[in-house]
Amino acid sequence: MAENEFMSNPAHASAAKIQEHLAGVAYPATKQTLQDYATNNDAPLDVRHTLEIIADEEYEGPADVSRAVGAVV
């Protein structure tokens, strides 16, 4: 796979990997808050991409985020 192809279609991250990169985020949190937190903490591309495609809602805690990730991966 060419590098450009990977950048336009990154793999999805697991819920566990996403939780590692969201450690310390304050809940409840909106999708945008989660995305900003991940970006500001240098989360890898697959984590940021997966957060982009979860439902646009407010999450009460890590379990809610994991459910949302499970719905899209």
N, C-alpha and C positions, 0 to 999 in steps of 0.2 A: 504494500500500500504506500503510495507516495505521501510525503509529508503534507502537502496541500490537501489531499483527500482526508487525512486524519483530522486536520484542523477544521475542516468543514463538517465532519461527521464523527465527533469524538465518541468514545465508548461511554456507557453509563457507569456511574459509580454505585457500589453497593450501599445499602442503608448504613451498615457498620462503618464504612469508610467515610461517609458523609458525617456521621455522628462524631467521628474523631476530629474532623475539621470544624465542627460547630461547638466543640467543648467550650463552655464559658459564655455562650450566647444567653441573653436574658429572654425568658419566655413569659407571657405569650409574645410571639414574634410573627411579623408578616413575612410573606415570601420575599419581599424586597429586603427586609432586614436580614434574613438568612443569607441572601445573595451577597449583600454588602459585607456582612461579617466574613463570609468565606473568601471573598475577593481581598478584603483588607488583611486577611491572615494567610495570604498566598496559597490558598487551596489549589490543588491541581485542576487542570482543564476538565477532567471527567466529573469531578465534584461540582464545579461551577455549571457545567452543561446540564447535569441532572437537576440541579436546583432551578435552572431556567425552565424546565419542562414540568415541574410539579404544579399542582393546582394553585391558583392565585388566591390564597386565603390566609387567615391568621391561624397559627399553629400554637396549641396550648403547651406542647412539650415535645421531647424527642420521640416519643411513641407516635405522635401525630405525623411528624416528619417521616418516620420510617414507613408508616402506612402509605403516605403519599408517594414515596419513592417506590414502594412495592407495586403501586398502581400503574407506574409508567415504565418500569424496567422489566 
